[in-house]
């Protein structure tokens, strides 16, 4: 699909889930302490900019946020993918996320799913009489905190 990429979530001994991803955000938040040095009246009157020290306290929060779809495919129904995704969130402490193709483009991170939102939409609606099977599509948003499980 144009504008979409496959993202795979997997855990050791569990089923993996492939999401058709429309947006993937990789966030890194570094924590700092800023110390503003007080100025006396003479320095304030001379229009000297204030002195601020920034101290990196060495704490980094890293997360990946995904928006995408679980769709019916010939190999697996979207409802099965949804069930497997929820099982990963409920029962797996460490989940590996992989996306990209080729040696230089594949990216992989390990973390823990901390939030999932699934929106169900109707696909092709039909009955056995019309010859169409009902299809489902699920919009997925999830957040994964990157780090080692302790």
Backbone bond lengths (Angstrom), bond angles and torsions (degrees), N, CA, C in turn:
res aa  C-N    CA-C-N  psi(-1)  N-CA   C-N-CA  omega(-1)  CA-C   N-CA-C  phi
1 X - - - 1.447 - - 1.520 109.56 -
2 X 1.301 116.07 136.52 1.456 120.53 179.83 1.524 110.11 -71.44
3 X 1.314 116.85 135.66 1.453 121.39 178.05 1.510 113.69 80.29
4 X 1.309 117.54 5.47 1.449 120.78 179.90 1.519 109.26 -129.99
5 X 1.301 115.62 155.15 1.462 121.02 178.37 1.518 108.14 -135.04
6 X 1.310 116.19 155.93 1.452 120.22 177.05 1.524 109.64 -86.58
7 X 1.323 115.51 131.46 1.453 122.75 174.50 1.518 106.43 -120.68
8 X 1.316 117.37 130.35 1.460 121.71 -178.76 1.519 109.77 -113.08
9 X 1.331 115.58 129.83 1.455 122.34 173.47 1.517 107.12 -110.04
10 X 1.326 116.43 132.62 1.463 119.97 -178.87 1.524 109.57 -146.71
11 X 1.329 114.22 157.10 1.458 121.73 175.42 1.516 107.31 -138.94
12 X 1.303 116.16 152.15 1.462 121.01 -178.87 1.525 110.18 -60.22
13 X 1.328 116.17 124.47 1.459 121.03 177.65 1.512 115.01 78.18
14 X 1.308 118.71 6.64 1.469 122.69 -179.29 1.520 109.36 -120.16
15 X 1.340 115.53 166.01 1.462 120.23 175.23 1.521 109.54 -69.96
16 X 1.315 116.02 147.11 1.462 119.90 175.08 1.522 108.69 -95.52
17 X 1.330 116.03 158.08 1.463 122.18 -178.67 1.518 108.02 -128.77
18 X 1.344 115.40 131.84 1.458 120.80 175.80 1.524 108.82 -104.99
19 X 1.322 115.51 128.28 1.461 122.57 179.91 1.521 107.99 -113.45
20 X 1.342 116.49 132.77 1.460 119.93 170.55 1.515 106.14 -79.49
21 X 1.315 116.14 105.42 1.464 123.27 -170.48 1.524 111.20 -92.15
22 X 1.340 116.35 128.54 1.457 121.39 175.30 1.524 111.92 -100.94
23 X 1.346 115.97 -21.01 1.469 119.40 -179.97 1.515 108.80 -153.99
24 X 1.324 116.46 131.68 1.456 122.35 177.21 1.523 107.69 -132.24
25 X 1.317 116.45 122.20 1.461 122.21 178.37 1.522 108.63 -111.47
26 X 1.323 116.67 127.30 1.463 122.42 175.84 1.524 105.86 -109.28
27 X 1.330 117.03 109.89 1.460 122.66 -174.24 1.529 111.29 -107.20
28 X 1.321 115.44 135.58 1.464 122.01 174.41 1.525 107.07 -127.06
29 X 1.331 115.78 121.07 1.463 121.65 178.97 1.520 108.50 -116.18
30 X 1.341 115.99 117.46 1.466 121.20 175.14 1.521 107.06 -98.63
31 X 1.318 115.16 140.34 1.457 119.57 179.80 1.521 110.43 -100.41
32 X 1.322 114.59 133.69 1.455 122.34 -179.16 1.520 109.65 -127.25
33 X 1.332 114.87 158.49 1.463 121.71 168.14 1.524 105.30 -115.60
34 X 1.319 116.04 126.75 1.465 118.13 176.08 1.529 109.15 -106.75
35 X 1.322 114.30 131.80 1.461 121.60 -179.23 1.520 107.32 -117.14
36 X 1.312 115.19 117.27 1.460 120.29 177.94 1.517 108.49 -96.38
37 X 1.320 114.98 120.93 1.462 121.10 -178.54 1.532 108.17 -76.66
38 X 1.340 117.09 127.58 1.474 119.58 179.40 1.534 111.19 -62.62
39 X 1.326 115.58 146.57 1.466 120.88 178.65 1.525 109.22 -112.06
40 X 1.324 115.70 147.54 1.462 118.08 174.58 1.530 109.42 -89.51
41 X 1.290 117.52 172.66 1.461 122.13 -173.27 1.526 111.85 -61.97
42 X 1.339 118.54 -38.73 1.468 120.75 -179.16 1.530 111.17 -63.07
43 X 1.325 117.61 -40.74 1.465 120.52 179.69 1.518 110.36 -68.81
44 X 1.354 116.62 -37.73 1.462 119.90 179.42 1.523 111.03 -64.60
45 X 1.348 116.93 -39.09 1.456 120.75 -179.06 1.529 112.03 -71.06
46 X 1.332 118.14 -22.97 1.460 120.05 -177.01 1.537 112.20 -88.10
47 X 1.328 117.40 5.27 1.465 123.53 177.60 1.527 113.14 59.51
48 X 1.322 116.50 33.29 1.462 121.48 173.75 1.522 107.02 -81.49
49 X 1.335 117.55 131.64 1.464 118.16 -179.17 1.530 111.07 -63.74
50 X 1.322 117.07 149.94 1.463 119.78 -178.62 1.530 111.02 -66.58
51 X 1.323 115.38 153.77 1.461 121.35 177.73 1.520 108.49 -94.86
52 X 1.317 115.61 128.46 1.465 121.22 177.93 1.513 108.15 -130.55
53 X 1.322 115.89 129.96 1.454 121.57 175.03 1.525 108.15 -103.23
54 X 1.320 115.93 136.61 1.456 121.49 177.05 1.521 107.65 -114.01
55 X 1.336 115.58 125.99 1.458 120.92 -179.00 1.525 108.13 -114.89
56 X 1.324 115.78 121.51 1.462 121.90 175.77 1.521 107.32 -80.36
57 X 1.337 117.34 115.95 1.465 119.49 -176.23 1.527 111.94 -88.38
58 X 1.323 117.98 4.83 1.454 121.57 171.71 1.517 114.81 78.59
59 X 1.313 118.57 17.78 1.462 121.28 177.52 1.518 108.91 -108.22
60 X 1.315 115.44 126.91 1.468 120.79 -179.53 1.520 108.54 -127.31
61 X 1.321 116.21 127.85 1.461 122.31 173.17 1.519 107.44 -104.68
62 X 1.324 116.03 128.78 1.450 121.04 -178.08 1.528 108.21 -125.95
63 X 1.331 116.68 130.98 1.455 120.06 179.17 1.523 110.01 -142.75
64 X 1.328 114.76 157.41 1.461 121.89 175.54 1.518 107.07 -124.74
65 X 1.321 116.29 129.68 1.450 122.45 177.97 1.516 108.32 -115.75
66 X 1.340 116.13 133.08 1.465 121.75 -175.80 1.522 109.37 -123.43
67 X 1.324 115.58 138.52 1.464 122.52 167.55 1.518 106.50 -122.64
68 X 1.324 116.39 134.28 1.452 118.57 -179.19 1.510 111.90 -174.40
69 X 1.340 115.43 -160.61 1.458 122.15 -174.81 1.519 110.64 -133.48
70 X 1.304 115.68 146.30 1.457 123.27 165.53 1.525 105.00 -106.51
71 X 1.323 117.55 118.47 1.463 120.57 -176.00 1.523 110.36 -121.77
72 X 1.332 114.85 155.03 1.461 120.56 174.71 1.515 109.23 -66.21
73 X 1.325 115.95 130.73 1.457 122.15 174.99 1.519 107.75 -130.10
74 X 1.307 116.16 167.58 1.465 118.98 -178.92 1.529 111.76 -64.55
75 X 1.333 117.30 -29.42 1.461 120.07 -178.25 1.527 113.51 -84.61
76 X 1.342 117.61 -26.90 1.458 120.01 -175.23 1.526 110.58 -158.57
77 X 1.320 116.15 137.13 1.463 121.19 178.78 1.526 110.43 -78.51
78 X 1.320 116.02 153.29 1.464 121.26 -179.54 1.526 111.55 -62.50
79 X 1.325 117.68 -35.43 1.468 120.32 179.76 1.524 110.87 -65.95
80 X 1.331 117.61 -33.80 1.472 121.26 176.61 1.528 109.23 -68.96
81 X 1.333 116.48 -40.80 1.468 120.16 177.51 1.525 110.86 -61.50
82 X 1.346 115.76 -41.15 1.465 119.54 178.65 1.527 110.34 -62.02
83 X 1.319 116.83 -45.82 1.458 121.21 178.98 1.525 111.13 -60.03
84 X 1.322 116.85 -44.15 1.473 120.79 179.33 1.526 111.57 -65.41
85 X 1.334 117.07 -38.09 1.460 120.87 178.17 1.527 110.97 -63.96
86 X 1.325 116.19 -43.29 1.465 119.58 178.63 1.526 111.05 -66.47
87 X 1.336 117.41 -36.26 1.470 120.30 175.63 1.527 110.76 -62.00
88 X 1.340 116.71 -40.76 1.471 119.64 177.18 1.524 110.64 -60.01
89 X 1.324 116.16 -42.18 1.465 119.81 -178.92 1.527 111.50 -69.59
90 X 1.324 117.52 -41.25 1.467 121.24 -176.89 1.525 113.28 -72.12
91 X 1.330 116.10 -44.56 1.454 119.92 -165.13 1.528 115.67 -112.54
92 X 1.309 118.96 -8.43 1.467 120.89 -177.80 1.521 110.25 -109.27
93 X 1.310 115.60 127.79 1.460 119.50 177.75 1.516 111.26 -85.55
94 X 1.319 117.57 -32.98 1.463 121.12 177.84 1.518 109.25 -117.84
95 X 1.318 115.62 126.07 1.456 122.70 179.18 1.524 107.75 -124.78
96 X 1.322 116.44 136.47 1.463 121.07 176.98 1.519 108.80 -102.27
97 X 1.316 116.19 130.78 1.456 121.82 177.58 1.525 107.61 -111.71
98 X 1.336 116.01 132.81 1.455 121.84 -177.46 1.512 109.01 -134.64
99 X 1.334 115.86 136.86 1.454 120.24 173.98 1.519 109.11 -150.12
100 X 1.319 116.80 165.32 1.458 122.35 -177.86 1.514 110.91 90.75
101 X 1.318 115.89 162.47 1.466 121.07 179.63 1.515 109.76 -129.06
102 X 1.312 116.06 153.06 1.457 120.56 178.92 1.507 112.06 86.70
103 X 1.329 115.50 161.88 1.460 120.46 -176.10 1.520 113.26 -64.01
104 X 1.316 117.74 -39.80 1.460 120.56 -174.92 1.521 113.28 -88.30
105 X 1.317 118.27 -10.23 1.458 120.07 -174.15 1.514 114.10 -112.35
106 X 1.326 117.63 -14.51 1.455 119.45 -177.96 1.523 110.32 -73.86
107 X 1.324 115.23 133.65 1.459 121.24 177.71 1.518 108.10 -122.37
108 X 1.312 116.20 141.81 1.450 120.95 -178.12 1.527 108.94 -144.51
109 X 1.332 116.34 134.30 1.458 122.58 178.68 1.518 108.79 -137.71
110 X 1.316 116.14 152.92 1.456 121.80 177.43 1.516 108.99 -117.27
111 X 1.318 115.90 136.16 1.455 120.78 -179.94 1.510 110.81 -165.57
112 X 1.323 115.46 -156.77 1.449 121.90 -177.50 1.524 108.44 -132.64
113 X 1.325 117.00 133.47 1.470 121.36 179.50 1.526 107.84 -72.17
114 X 1.326 116.63 123.96 1.453 118.51 179.20 1.520 113.36 -111.47
115 X 1.354 118.03 -10.79 1.460 118.96 178.63 1.521 109.43 -158.38
116 X 1.340 115.55 135.24 1.466 121.97 174.73 1.524 108.30 -135.77
117 X 1.326 115.95 137.50 1.458 121.47 170.76 1.527 106.95 -130.38
118 X 1.330 116.97 126.65 1.460 122.37 -179.12 1.520 108.26 -119.94
119 X 1.337 116.65 126.19 1.457 122.80 176.20 1.514 108.00 -111.68
120 X 1.326 116.95 123.36 1.463 121.58 -177.54 1.524 109.63 -93.09
121 X 1.352 115.30 132.05 1.468 121.36 176.43 1.520 108.86 -127.49
122 X 1.310 115.97 146.39 1.463 119.71 177.23 1.518 109.48 -75.27
123 X 1.307 116.73 140.23 1.459 122.15 174.42 1.517 107.80 -98.46
124 X 1.332 117.00 -131.71 1.456 121.01 175.38 1.518 107.34 -70.38
125 X 1.316 116.13 125.54 1.451 119.91 -178.80 1.517 107.77 -102.50
126 X 1.297 116.50 126.67 1.452 120.42 179.91 1.510 110.26 -160.09
127 X 1.298 115.07 176.73 1.459 120.81 177.97 1.511 108.19 -127.41
128 X 1.307 115.49 172.63 1.462 118.72 177.57 1.526 110.86 -64.92
129 X 1.329 118.20 -26.61 1.453 120.86 179.03 1.530 111.55 -68.49
130 X 1.340 116.93 -35.29 1.463 119.57 -178.73 1.513 112.06 -83.08
131 X 1.317 117.03 -12.70 1.460 120.37 178.98 1.514 113.63 91.54
132 X 1.320 117.56 -5.94 1.459 121.03 177.93 1.513 109.63 -99.33
133 X 1.307 115.22 137.10 1.452 118.09 171.71 1.515 108.40 -89.40
134 X 1.283 114.67 146.21 1.450 120.53 179.09 1.528 109.78 -66.66
135 X 1.307 117.69 134.42 1.465 121.90 177.49 1.515 109.47 -115.47
136 X 1.296 115.21 149.34 1.458 121.42 177.38 1.516 108.88 -122.71
137 X 1.308 114.68 151.72 1.454 120.64 171.70 1.511 107.33 -135.37
138 X 1.310 115.60 135.86 1.454 121.15 -178.80 1.524 108.73 -118.64
139 X 1.328 115.81 126.73 1.460 120.69 170.92 1.519 107.00 -85.59
140 X 1.327 116.20 135.44 1.460 121.36 -174.96 1.521 109.65 -125.73
141 X 1.317 115.21 136.32 1.456 122.10 167.80 1.514 106.04 -129.01
142 X 1.317 116.10 129.35 1.459 118.41 178.29 1.511 110.00 -144.57
143 X 1.320 113.49 157.44 1.458 121.35 179.04 1.520 108.31 -126.71
144 X 1.312 115.58 136.31 1.456 122.62 -177.92 1.521 108.10 -125.49
145 X 1.333 117.24 122.67 1.467 121.21 174.76 1.525 108.01 -85.60
146 X 1.324 116.69 129.63 1.457 122.42 -176.40 1.529 109.16 -90.54
147 X 1.314 115.43 134.14 1.451 119.85 177.06 1.523 110.80 157.38
148 X 1.312 116.08 176.20 1.454 122.52 179.98 1.533 109.30 -89.60
149 X 1.327 115.81 134.61 1.455 120.80 177.98 1.521 109.78 -75.15
150 X 1.297 116.92 130.98 1.481 122.20 178.89 1.504 109.86 -123.94
